Amino acid sequence: MTQQDFGVDQIAAAAEHGRICALAADCQRDLQKCAARYPELLPGSPFDPRFFSTVSLANAFGSPWLPADRLRIANRTCLWISGADWMVDYLATSRDEIQAIVRGCLAVAHGAPADTPLSRFLADLRDDLRDDPASAPAFAVLEPVWREELERYLSAEAREWDWKKGSSRPDVEEYLENSDNFGTSLVNVWHWIFTSSPGSLAHLDELRAASRKVGHVLRLLNDLASAERDLKWGDINILTLGPGRADVTARIAELMAECRTLIRPLKDSCHQEAVYLERQLGYSTGFYGITDYWGEV
């Protein structure tokens, strides 16, 4: 804590932090109830109470102005992504299994019946967006964008699986450009469709570009925090592709500057969404400096 920090009204600051943590507690209850509907997809070992707590805290600190009910799509999408990641990174043993996951989810996104826990969860997320009175008008227009973000995420997941199991590895830039597999933009765009005003959604293309750059930062922050876990799971990590920690830290600083450049002009047209991206960067910098989200296997 710096001398300047001591000049802040600590009671007011702590009160606001306490309020956000209480918001996260309400979100955590919803996440645990949601996970209980898909026990085959979300087993208790990696998806322990700490996992639900950390996901809920991240989204509560990202959008502290929203009630818990309006954070449910962000939280549940994070949970869905984690279930998909668990299946792809830890359970799948063949390219055929990966293709079945991708095909099945995309088919459901286009209206096919759900026949797996992962696709059933996806259908429930889609139906929540489609049926909620506040988000239904936006989803009716932006459903193609919703599907595009899903396809980008699934394609990136499959691509990284191929890198992991194949004989060739990506270079650093290819790896960063595949950061859609981290799910940042998927969560952000679905959250905005659910919560944003029509005026803000008119700038969704610019928000998506900024969100994608934010995803590059979060990908690298996560890699630094989860290097040992990734080694144990056999995952690709930026540190396995050549750069050292100092190199990655320097690259994060460069990407942060690029994010600020993209976010700054958005504050005039979609202030809340721009601030959300800034808070996402700040929260993740602090969080990944100490830990990551996953529980023990």
C-alpha positions as a Markdown table, in Angstrom:
| # | Residue | x | y | z |
|---|---|---|---|---|
| 1 | Met | 0.0 | 0.0 | 0.0 |
| 2 | Thr | 1.4 | 3.4 | -1.0 |
| 3 | Gln | 1.2 | 6.7 | 0.9 |
| 4 | Gln | -1.4 | 7.9 | -1.6 |
| 5 | Asp | -3.6 | 4.8 | -0.7 |
| 6 | Phe | -3.7 | 6.0 | 3.0 |
| 7 | Gly | -5.3 | 9.2 | 1.8 |
| 8 | Val | -8.4 | 7.2 | 0.6 |
| 9 | Asp | -11.4 | 6.9 | 2.8 |
| 10 | Gln | -10.7 | 3.3 | 3.9 |
| 11 | Ile | -14.1 | 2.8 | 5.4 |
| 12 | Ala | -15.9 | 3.8 | 2.2 |
| 13 | Ala | -13.5 | 1.8 | 0.1 |
| 14 | Ala | -13.9 | -1.3 | 2.3 |
| 15 | Ala | -17.7 | -0.8 | 2.3 |
| 16 | Glu | -17.8 | -0.9 | -1.5 |
| 17 | His | -15.6 | -4.0 | -1.6 |
| 18 | Gly | -17.8 | -5.6 | 1.0 |
| 19 | Arg | -20.9 | -4.8 | -1.1 |
| 20 | Ile | -19.3 | -6.4 | -4.2 |
| 21 | Cys | -18.3 | -9.5 | -2.3 |
| 22 | Ala | -21.9 | -9.8 | -1.1 |
| 23 | Leu | -23.0 | -9.5 | -4.7 |
| 24 | Ala | -20.6 | -12.3 | -5.6 |
| 25 | Ala | -22.0 | -14.5 | -2.8 |
| 26 | Asp | -25.4 | -14.3 | -4.4 |
| 27 | Cys | -23.9 | -15.1 | -7.8 |
| 28 | Gln | -22.1 | -18.1 | -6.3 |
| 29 | Arg | -25.4 | -19.6 | -5.0 |
| 30 | Asp | -26.8 | -19.4 | -8.5 |
| 31 | Leu | -23.7 | -21.0 | -10.0 |
| 32 | Gln | -23.8 | -23.9 | -7.6 |
| 33 | Lys | -27.5 | -24.5 | -8.4 |
| 34 | Cys | -26.7 | -24.3 | -12.1 |
| 35 | Ala | -23.8 | -26.7 | -11.9 |
| 36 | Ala | -26.0 | -29.2 | -9.9 |
| 37 | Arg | -28.1 | -29.6 | -13.1 |
| 38 | Tyr | -25.1 | -30.9 | -15.1 |
| 39 | Pro | -23.2 | -33.2 | -12.7 |
| 40 | Glu | -21.7 | -35.4 | -15.5 |
| 41 | Leu | -20.2 | -32.2 | -17.0 |
| 42 | Leu | -19.0 | -30.5 | -13.9 |
| 43 | Pro | -17.5 | -33.0 | -11.4 |
| 44 | Gly | -16.7 | -31.8 | -7.9 |
| 45 | Ser | -12.9 | -32.2 | -8.1 |
| 46 | Pro | -12.0 | -29.2 | -10.4 |
| 47 | Phe | -15.4 | -27.6 | -9.9 |
| 48 | Asp | -15.1 | -27.1 | -6.1 |
| 49 | Pro | -16.7 | -24.3 | -4.0 |
| 50 | Arg | -13.5 | -22.2 | -4.5 |
| 51 | Phe | -14.0 | -22.4 | -8.2 |
| 52 | Phe | -17.6 | -21.0 | -8.0 |
| 53 | Ser | -16.4 | -18.3 | -5.6 |
| 54 | Thr | -13.6 | -17.0 | -7.8 |
| 55 | Val | -15.8 | -17.0 | -11.0 |
| 56 | Ser | -18.5 | -15.1 | -9.1 |
| 57 | Leu | -16.0 | -12.6 | -7.7 |
| 58 | Ala | -14.5 | -11.9 | -11.1 |
| 59 | Asn | -17.9 | -11.0 | -12.6 |
| 60 | Ala | -19.1 | -9.1 | -9.6 |
| 61 | Phe | -16.0 | -6.9 | -9.6 |
| 62 | Gly | -16.3 | -6.5 | -13.4 |
| 63 | Ser | -19.9 | -5.2 | -13.3 |
| 64 | Pro | -20.5 | -4.1 | -9.7 |
| 65 | Trp | -23.4 | -1.8 | -10.8 |
| 66 | Leu | -25.6 | -4.8 | -11.8 |
| 67 | Pro | -27.7 | -7.0 | -9.5 |
| 68 | Ala | -26.8 | -10.7 | -9.2 |
| 69 | Asp | -29.6 | -11.7 | -11.6 |
| 70 | Arg | -28.2 | -9.6 | -14.4 |
| 71 | Leu | -24.8 | -11.3 | -13.9 |
| 72 | Arg | -26.1 | -14.8 | -14.4 |
| 73 | Ile | -25.3 | -15.0 | -18.2 |
| 74 | Ala | -21.6 | -14.0 | -17.6 |
| 75 | Asn | -21.3 | -16.4 | -14.7 |
| 76 | Arg | -23.0 | -19.3 | -16.3 |
| 77 | Thr | -21.1 | -18.8 | -19.6 |
| 78 | Cys | -17.8 | -18.9 | -17.6 |
| 79 | Leu | -19.1 | -22.2 | -16.1 |
| 80 | Trp | -20.0 | -23.6 | -19.6 |
| 81 | Ile | -16.6 | -22.6 | -21.0 |
| 82 | Ser | -14.9 | -24.3 | -18.1 |
| 83 | Gly | -16.9 | -27.5 | -18.7 |
| 84 | Ala | -16.0 | -27.4 | -22.4 |
| 85 | Asp | -12.4 | -26.8 | -21.5 |
| 86 | Trp | -12.4 | -29.7 | -19.1 |
| 87 | Met | -13.8 | -32.0 | -21.8 |
| 88 | Val | -11.3 | -30.8 | -24.5 |
| 89 | Asp | -8.2 | -30.4 | -22.4 |
| 90 | Tyr | -8.5 | -33.2 | -19.9 |
| 91 | Leu | -11.0 | -35.9 | -21.0 |
| 92 | Ala | -10.8 | -36.1 | -24.8 |
| 93 | Thr | -8.4 | -38.6 | -26.2 |
| 94 | Ser | -9.0 | -38.4 | -30.0 |
| 95 | Arg | -9.6 | -35.8 | -32.7 |
| 96 | Asp | -12.9 | -37.6 | -33.4 |
| 97 | Glu | -14.0 | -36.7 | -29.8 |
| 98 | Ile | -13.0 | -33.0 | -30.4 |
| 99 | Gln | -14.9 | -32.9 | -33.7 |
| 100 | Ala | -18.0 | -34.4 | -32.0 |
| 101 | Ile | -17.9 | -31.7 | -29.3 |
| 102 | Val | -17.6 | -28.9 | -31.9 |
| 103 | Arg | -20.2 | -30.3 | -34.2 |
| 104 | Gly | -22.6 | -31.0 | -31.5 |
| 105 | Cys | -22.5 | -27.6 | -29.9 |
| 106 | Leu | -22.7 | -25.8 | -33.3 |
| 107 | Ala | -25.7 | -27.9 | -34.3 |
| 108 | Val | -27.5 | -26.9 | -31.1 |
| 109 | Ala | -26.6 | -23.3 | -31.7 |
| 110 | His | -28.5 | -23.7 | -35.1 |
| 111 | Gly | -31.5 | -25.3 | -33.5 |
| 112 | Ala | -30.8 | -29.0 | -33.3 |
| 113 | Pro | -31.8 | -30.9 | -30.1 |
| 114 | Ala | -29.2 | -31.1 | -27.4 |
| 115 | Asp | -28.0 | -34.7 | -26.7 |
| 116 | Thr | -25.1 | -34.2 | -24.3 |
| 117 | Pro | -24.7 | -32.4 | -21.0 |
| 118 | Leu | -22.5 | -29.8 | -22.6 |
| 119 | Ser | -24.9 | -29.1 | -25.5 |
| 120 | Arg | -27.9 | -29.1 | -23.1 |
| 121 | Phe | -26.2 | -26.5 | -20.9 |
| 122 | Leu | -25.5 | -24.5 | -24.1 |
| 123 | Ala | -29.1 | -24.7 | -25.2 |
| 124 | Asp | -30.2 | -23.5 | -21.7 |
| 125 | Leu | -27.9 | -20.5 | -22.0 |
| 126 | Arg | -29.3 | -19.6 | -25.4 |
| 127 | Asp | -32.9 | -20.0 | -24.2 |
| 128 | Asp | -32.2 | -17.8 | -21.3 |
| 129 | Leu | -31.0 | -15.0 | -23.6 |
| 130 | Arg | -33.9 | -15.6 | -26.0 |
| 131 | Asp | -36.7 | -15.7 | -23.4 |
| 132 | Asp | -35.6 | -13.0 | -21.0 |
| 133 | Pro | -37.8 | -10.0 | -21.6 |
| 134 | Ala | -34.9 | -7.6 | -21.3 |
| 135 | Ser | -32.5 | -9.3 | -23.6 |
| 136 | Ala | -34.9 | -11.0 | -26.1 |
| 137 | Pro | -35.0 | -8.0 | -28.5 |
| 138 | Ala | -31.2 | -7.7 | -28.7 |
| 139 | Phe | -30.8 | -11.5 | -29.0 |
| 140 | Ala | -33.3 | -11.6 | -31.9 |
| 141 | Val | -31.0 | -9.2 | -33.8 |
| 142 | Leu | -27.6 | -10.5 | -32.5 |
| 143 | Glu | -28.1 | -14.2 | -32.5 |
| 144 | Pro | -25.7 | -14.5 | -35.5 |
| 145 | Val | -23.1 | -12.7 | -33.5 |
| 146 | Trp | -23.8 | -15.0 | -30.5 |
| 147 | Arg | -23.2 | -18.0 | -32.8 |
| 148 | Glu | -20.1 | -16.5 | -34.3 |
| 149 | Glu | -18.5 | -16.0 | -30.9 |
| 150 | Leu | -19.3 | -19.6 | -30.1 |
| 151 | Glu | -17.8 | -20.8 | -33.3 |
| 152 | Arg | -14.6 | -18.8 | -32.7 |
| 153 | Tyr | -14.3 | -20.2 | -29.3 |
| 154 | Leu | -14.8 | -23.8 | -30.3 |
| 155 | Ser | -12.5 | -23.5 | -33.4 |
| 156 | Ala | -9.8 | -22.1 | -31.2 |
| 157 | Glu | -10.2 | -24.9 | -28.6 |
| 158 | Ala | -9.9 | -27.5 | -31.4 |
| 159 | Arg | -6.8 | -25.7 | -32.9 |
| 160 | Glu | -5.0 | -25.7 | -29.5 |
| 161 | Trp | -5.8 | -29.4 | -29.0 |
| 162 | Asp | -4.2 | -30.1 | -32.4 |
| 163 | Trp | -1.1 | -28.2 | -31.4 |
| 164 | Lys | -1.0 | -30.0 | -28.1 |
| 165 | Lys | -1.3 | -33.5 | -29.7 |
| 166 | Gly | 0.6 | -32.8 | -32.9 |
| 167 | Ser | 4.3 | -32.6 | -33.8 |
| 168 | Ser | 4.3 | -28.8 | -34.5 |
| 169 | Arg | 3.8 | -26.0 | -32.1 |
| 170 | Pro | 2.6 | -22.4 | -32.8 |
| 171 | Asp | 4.9 | -19.4 | -32.7 |
| 172 | Val | 4.1 | -16.8 | -30.1 |
| 173 | Glu | 1.9 | -14.7 | -32.4 |
| 174 | Glu | -0.1 | -17.7 | -33.6 |
| 175 | Tyr | -0.7 | -18.6 | -30.0 |
| 176 | Leu | -1.9 | -15.1 | -29.0 |
| 177 | Glu | -4.2 | -14.9 | -32.1 |
| 178 | Asn | -5.8 | -18.1 | -30.9 |
| 179 | Ser | -6.7 | -16.5 | -27.5 |
| 180 | Asp | -10.4 | -17.0 | -28.3 |
| 181 | Asn | -10.0 | -20.4 | -26.7 |
| 182 | Phe | -9.7 | -18.6 | -23.4 |
| 183 | Gly | -13.3 | -17.5 | -23.7 |
| 184 | Thr | -13.0 | -13.8 | -22.8 |
| 185 | Ser | -14.8 | -12.5 | -25.8 |
| 186 | Leu | -17.4 | -15.2 | -25.7 |
| 187 | Val | -18.3 | -14.2 | -22.1 |
| 188 | Asn | -18.1 | -10.5 | -22.7 |
| 189 | Val | -20.3 | -10.5 | -25.9 |
| 190 | Trp | -23.0 | -12.8 | -24.4 |
| 191 | His | -23.0 | -10.6 | -21.2 |
| 192 | Trp | -23.4 | -7.4 | -23.3 |
| 193 | Ile | -26.2 | -8.9 | -25.3 |
| 194 | Phe | -27.9 | -9.7 | -22.0 |
| 195 | Thr | -27.3 | -6.4 | -20.2 |
| 196 | Ser | -26.4 | -3.6 | -22.6 |
| 197 | Ser | -28.6 | -0.8 | -24.0 |
| 198 | Pro | -29.4 | -0.6 | -27.7 |
| 199 | Gly | -27.2 | 2.4 | -28.0 |
| 200 | Ser | -24.2 | 0.5 | -26.6 |
| 201 | Leu | -24.9 | -2.5 | -28.7 |
| 202 | Ala | -24.7 | -0.3 | -31.8 |
| 203 | His | -21.0 | -0.2 | -31.1 |
| 204 | Leu | -20.6 | -4.0 | -30.6 |
| 205 | Asp | -18.1 | -4.4 | -33.3 |
| 206 | Glu | -15.7 | -1.9 | -31.6 |
| 207 | Leu | -16.4 | -3.5 | -28.3 |
| 208 | Arg | -15.6 | -6.9 | -29.7 |
| 209 | Ala | -12.3 | -5.7 | -31.1 |
| 210 | Ala | -11.3 | -4.3 | -27.7 |
| 211 | Ser | -12.5 | -7.4 | -25.9 |
| 212 | Arg | -10.4 | -9.6 | -28.2 |
| 213 | Lys | -7.3 | -7.6 | -27.3 |
| 214 | Val | -8.2 | -7.8 | -23.6 |
| 215 | Gly | -8.4 | -11.6 | -24.1 |
| 216 | His | -4.8 | -11.6 | -25.2 |
| 217 | Val | -3.8 | -10.0 | -21.9 |
| 218 | Leu | -5.9 | -12.4 | -19.9 |
| 219 | Arg | -4.5 | -15.4 | -21.8 |
| 220 | Leu | -0.9 | -14.4 | -20.8 |
| 221 | Leu | -1.8 | -13.5 | -17.2 |
| 222 | Asn | -3.4 | -16.9 | -16.9 |
| 223 | Asp | -0.4 | -18.6 | -18.4 |
| 224 | Leu | 2.0 | -17.1 | -15.9 |
| 225 | Ala | -0.3 | -18.1 | -13.0 |
| 226 | Ser | -1.0 | -21.7 | -14.3 |
| 227 | Ala | 2.4 | -22.7 | -15.7 |
| 228 | Glu | 2.8 | -25.6 | -13.3 |
| 229 | Arg | -0.8 | -26.9 | -13.7 |
| 230 | Asp | -0.4 | -26.6 | -17.5 |
| 231 | Leu | 2.8 | -28.7 | -17.4 |
| 232 | Lys | 1.0 | -31.3 | -15.3 |
| 233 | Trp | -2.0 | -31.4 | -17.7 |
| 234 | Gly | 0.1 | -31.3 | -20.8 |
| 235 | Asp | -1.4 | -28.0 | -21.9 |
| 236 | Ile | 0.4 | -25.5 | -24.1 |
| 237 | Asn | 1.6 | -22.4 | -22.2 |
| 238 | Ile | 3.3 | -19.3 | -23.6 |
| 239 | Leu | 6.3 | -20.3 | -21.4 |
| 240 | Thr | 6.7 | -23.6 | -23.4 |
| 241 | Leu | 7.0 | -21.6 | -26.7 |
| 242 | Gly | 10.3 | -19.8 | -26.0 |
| 243 | Pro | 9.7 | -16.6 | -24.1 |
| 244 | Gly | 10.7 | -16.3 | -20.4 |
| 245 | Arg | 8.7 | -14.7 | -17.7 |
| 246 | Ala | 10.3 | -11.3 | -18.1 |
| 247 | Asp | 9.5 | -11.4 | -21.9 |
| 248 | Val | 5.9 | -12.3 | -21.2 |
| 249 | Thr | 5.6 | -9.6 | -18.6 |
| 250 | Ala | 6.9 | -7.0 | -21.1 |
| 251 | Arg | 4.5 | -8.2 | -23.7 |
| 252 | Ile | 1.6 | -7.9 | -21.3 |
| 253 | Ala | 2.6 | -4.3 | -20.7 |
| 254 | Glu | 2.6 | -3.6 | -24.5 |
| 255 | Leu | -0.8 | -5.3 | -24.9 |
| 256 | Met | -2.2 | -3.3 | -21.9 |
| 257 | Ala | -1.3 | -0.1 | -23.7 |
| 258 | Glu | -3.0 | -1.3 | -26.9 |
| 259 | Cys | -6.1 | -2.1 | -24.8 |
| 260 | Arg | -6.2 | 1.4 | -23.4 |
| 261 | Thr | -6.0 | 2.8 | -26.9 |
| 262 | Leu | -9.0 | 0.7 | -28.0 |
| 263 | Ile | -11.1 | 1.3 | -24.9 |
| 264 | Arg | -10.6 | 5.0 | -24.5 |
| 265 | Pro | -12.8 | 6.2 | -27.4 |
| 266 | Leu | -15.5 | 3.8 | -26.4 |
| 267 | Lys | -16.1 | 5.7 | -23.1 |
| 268 | Asp | -18.1 | 8.3 | -25.0 |
| 269 | Ser | -20.5 | 5.9 | -26.7 |
| 270 | Cys | -20.7 | 2.9 | -24.4 |
| 271 | His | -19.2 | 4.0 | -21.1 |
| 272 | Gln | -20.4 | 1.1 | -18.9 |
| 273 | Glu | -19.0 | -1.5 | -21.3 |
| 274 | Ala | -15.7 | 0.3 | -21.6 |
| 275 | Val | -15.3 | 0.5 | -17.9 |
| 276 | Tyr | -16.2 | -3.2 | -17.6 |
| 277 | Leu | -13.2 | -4.0 | -19.9 |
| 278 | Glu | -10.9 | -1.8 | -17.8 |
| 279 | Arg | -12.1 | -3.5 | -14.6 |
| 280 | Gln | -11.6 | -6.9 | -16.2 |
| 281 | Leu | -8.0 | -6.0 | -16.9 |
| 282 | Gly | -7.4 | -4.6 | -13.5 |
| 283 | Tyr | -9.1 | -7.5 | -11.6 |
| 284 | Ser | -7.3 | -10.1 | -13.6 |
| 285 | Thr | -3.9 | -8.5 | -13.1 |
| 286 | Gly | -4.4 | -8.7 | -9.3 |
| 287 | Phe | -6.0 | -12.1 | -9.3 |
| 288 | Tyr | -3.6 | -14.0 | -11.5 |
| 289 | Gly | -0.7 | -12.5 | -9.6 |
| 290 | Ile | -1.6 | -14.9 | -6.9 |
| 291 | Thr | -3.7 | -17.8 | -8.2 |
| 292 | Asp | -6.0 | -19.2 | -10.9 |
| 293 | Tyr | -9.5 | -20.6 | -11.0 |
| 294 | Trp | -9.3 | -24.3 | -11.2 |
| 295 | Gly | -9.6 | -26.7 | -8.2 |
| 296 | Glu | -7.5 | -29.8 | -7.8 |
| 297 | Val | -8.2 | -32.8 | -10.0 |
